[in-house]
Amino acid sequence: MEDNLDIVECFSFEKNKCSFNGCCKLKPILYDATNLFIETLSKYNLADVID
């Protein structure tokens, strides 16, 4: 698994310079979507995707 799934700048504590940080409602939505993506992928293995 990747160490860094920071799909947007605001996910990174060190690199976040977003001026909307305090009022943006997109971050928790993207965070949930990322977690659901990982959860879905974790249900499968290599044998599931190769014929």
N, CA and C atoms as a LAMMPS dump frame, in Angstrom:
ITEM: TIMESTEP
0
ITEM: NUMBER OF ATOMS
153
ITEM: BOX BOUNDS ff ff ff
-5.0000000000000000e+02 5.0000000000000000e+02
-5.0000000000000000e+02 5.0000000000000000e+02
-5.0000000000000000e+02 5.0000000000000000e+02
ITEM: ATOMS id mol type element x y z
1 1 1 N 0.852 -1.183 0
2 1 2 C 0 0 0
3 1 3 C 0.892 1.237 0
4 2 1 N 0.417 2.236 -0.661
5 2 2 C 1.14 3.503 -0.721
6 2 3 C 1.225 4.137 0.669
7 3 1 N 2.333 4.81 0.924
8 3 2 C 2.49 5.532 2.189
9 3 3 C 1.671 6.812 2.207
10 4 1 N 1.471 7.391 1.024
11 4 2 C 0.882 8.71 0.944
12 4 3 C -0.283 8.694 -0.043
13 5 1 N -1.464 8.878 0.451
14 5 2 C -2.638 8.995 -0.41
15 5 3 C -3.221 10.405 -0.32
16 6 1 N -2.339 11.376 -0.161
17 6 2 C -2.763 12.782 -0.094
18 6 3 C -3.176 13.233 -1.487
19 7 1 N -4.457 13.035 -1.826
20 7 2 C -4.91 13.361 -3.174
21 7 3 C -5.105 14.854 -3.383
22 8 1 N -5.148 15.591 -2.309
23 8 2 C -5.206 17.054 -2.375
24 8 3 C -4.239 17.628 -1.334
25 9 1 N -3.791 18.829 -1.582
26 9 2 C -2.791 19.47 -0.72
27 9 3 C -3.197 19.51 0.749
28 10 1 N -4.474 19.712 1.016
29 10 2 C -4.915 19.884 2.404
30 10 3 C -4.836 18.592 3.225
31 11 1 N -4.637 17.451 2.58
32 11 2 C -4.455 16.203 3.323
33 11 3 C -3.082 16.135 3.983
34 12 1 N -2.152 16.933 3.498
35 12 2 C -0.787 16.925 4.02
36 12 3 C -0.611 18.026 5.057
37 13 1 N -0.282 17.629 6.272
38 13 2 C -0.066 18.609 7.339
39 13 3 C 1.111 19.525 7.005
40 14 1 N 2.177 18.954 6.42
41 14 2 C 3.386 19.723 6.118
42 14 3 C 3.225 20.636 4.916
43 15 1 N 2.469 20.22 3.901
44 15 2 C 2.389 20.96 2.639
45 15 3 C 1.128 21.806 2.487
46 16 1 N 0.231 21.747 3.431
47 16 2 C -1.047 22.439 3.298
48 16 3 C -0.889 23.947 3.418
49 17 1 N -1.132 24.621 2.312
50 17 2 C -1.099 26.081 2.3
51 17 3 C -2.413 26.64 1.744
52 18 1 N -3.448 25.82 1.789
53 18 2 C -4.735 26.208 1.224
54 18 3 C -5.37 27.317 2.069
55 19 1 N -5.814 28.348 1.401
56 19 2 C -6.426 29.475 2.114
57 19 3 C -7.874 29.185 2.533
58 20 1 N -8.451 28.09 2.017
59 20 2 C -9.814 27.705 2.383
60 20 3 C -9.844 26.658 3.494
61 21 1 N -8.723 26.392 4.101
62 21 2 C -8.586 25.305 5.069
63 21 3 C -9.621 25.348 6.19
64 22 1 N -9.948 26.491 6.683
65 22 2 C -10.871 26.588 7.807
66 22 3 C -12.344 26.503 7.44
67 23 1 N -12.671 26.698 6.161
68 23 2 C -14.08 26.743 5.783
69 23 3 C -14.462 25.742 4.694
70 24 1 N -13.53 25.002 4.168
71 24 2 C -13.8 24.075 3.069
72 24 3 C -14.528 22.831 3.567
73 25 1 N -15.572 22.449 2.857
74 25 2 C -16.327 21.258 3.206
75 25 3 C -15.979 20.077 2.306
76 26 1 N -15.05 20.286 1.379
77 26 2 C -14.661 19.224 0.455
78 26 3 C -13.712 18.212 1.098
79 27 1 N -12.848 18.662 2.001
80 27 2 C -11.848 17.782 2.603
81 27 3 C -12.461 16.542 3.26
82 28 1 N -13.462 16.658 4.121
83 28 2 C -14.023 15.443 4.728
84 28 3 C -14.708 14.532 3.713
85 29 1 N -15.254 15.111 2.661
86 29 2 C -15.882 14.305 1.612
87 29 3 C -14.823 13.483 0.892
88 30 1 N -13.722 14.117 0.526
89 30 2 C -12.633 13.409 -0.152
90 30 3 C -11.975 12.391 0.772
91 31 1 N -11.88 12.712 2.038
92 31 2 C -11.318 11.781 3.015
93 31 3 C -12.186 10.52 3.104
94 32 1 N -13.5 10.703 3.175
95 32 2 C -14.416 9.557 3.204
96 32 3 C -14.314 8.738 1.924
97 33 1 N -14.252 9.418 0.787
98 33 2 C -14.156 8.733 -0.501
99 33 3 C -12.858 7.925 -0.595
100 34 1 N -11.769 8.486 -0.103
101 34 2 C -10.491 7.772 -0.106
102 34 3 C -10.567 6.526 0.764
103 35 1 N -11.163 6.652 1.926
104 35 2 C -11.304 5.496 2.826
105 35 3 C -12.188 4.414 2.223
106 36 1 N -13.264 4.806 1.544
107 36 2 C -14.131 3.829 0.888
108 36 3 C -13.411 3.149 -0.275
109 37 1 N -12.599 3.895 -0.996
110 37 2 C -11.782 3.351 -2.077
111 37 3 C -10.846 2.27 -1.549
112 38 1 N -10.144 2.577 -0.472
113 38 2 C -9.216 1.621 0.143
114 38 3 C -9.976 0.41 0.679
115 39 1 N -11.109 0.641 1.322
116 39 2 C -11.918 -0.449 1.86
117 39 3 C -12.38 -1.39 0.745
118 40 1 N -12.815 -0.819 -0.36
119 40 2 C -13.271 -1.634 -1.487
120 40 3 C -12.123 -2.447 -2.071
121 41 1 N -10.99 -1.821 -2.29
122 41 2 C -9.841 -2.54 -2.852
123 41 3 C -9.342 -3.639 -1.929
124 42 1 N -9.47 -3.44 -0.638
125 42 2 C -8.962 -4.433 0.318
126 42 3 C -9.762 -5.731 0.287
127 43 1 N -10.906 -5.722 -0.357
128 43 2 C -11.727 -6.932 -0.467
129 43 3 C -11.225 -7.876 -1.555
130 44 1 N -10.265 -7.429 -2.352
131 44 2 C -9.788 -8.193 -3.493
132 44 3 C -8.294 -8.462 -3.394
133 45 1 N -7.866 -9.482 -4.14
134 45 2 C -6.439 -9.761 -4.233
135 45 3 C -6.087 -9.933 -5.708
136 46 1 N -4.837 -10.209 -5.989
137 46 2 C -4.366 -10.307 -7.364
138 46 3 C -5.109 -11.384 -8.148
139 47 1 N -5.397 -12.497 -7.516
140 47 2 C -6.105 -13.58 -8.187
141 47 3 C -7.51 -13.159 -8.631
142 48 1 N -8.09 -12.212 -7.951
143 48 2 C -9.427 -11.733 -8.303
144 48 3 C -9.448 -10.9 -9.588
145 49 1 N -8.331 -10.336 -9.957
146 49 2 C -8.309 -9.416 -11.092
147 49 3 C -7.555 -9.935 -12.309
148 50 1 N -7.016 -11.132 -12.199
149 50 2 C -6.272 -11.726 -13.328
150 50 3 C -6.969 -13.008 -13.75
151 51 1 N -7.194 -13.114 -15.058
152 51 2 C -7.816 -14.34 -15.606
153 51 3 C -6.807 -15.461 -15.685
